[in-house]
């Protein structure tokens, strides 16, 4: 199997100070990611819409399907409409 950079981290190779810095980095990254996703609900909608279509249509060529899905010129309007519908449902 080709190396894809997914080997387990050798946490024992880090000093206690490095471990703490790494832990703080992970916490800050999670917080920043969460803040970004909350500020951009369209990201969740884009992904959930794409995955729903994948599971419903079960394309044989996922790359071609993804290219077609994300290059749809009407996609921004569709996603905005869904974001607005979800927001109004949560009020």
Secondary structure, DSSP 8 states (H G I E B T S, - for coil): ----S-----GGGS-HHHHHHHHHHHHHHHHHHHHHHHH-HHHHHHHHHHHHHHHHH--S-HHHHHHHHHT-TTHHHHHHHHHHHHHHHT-
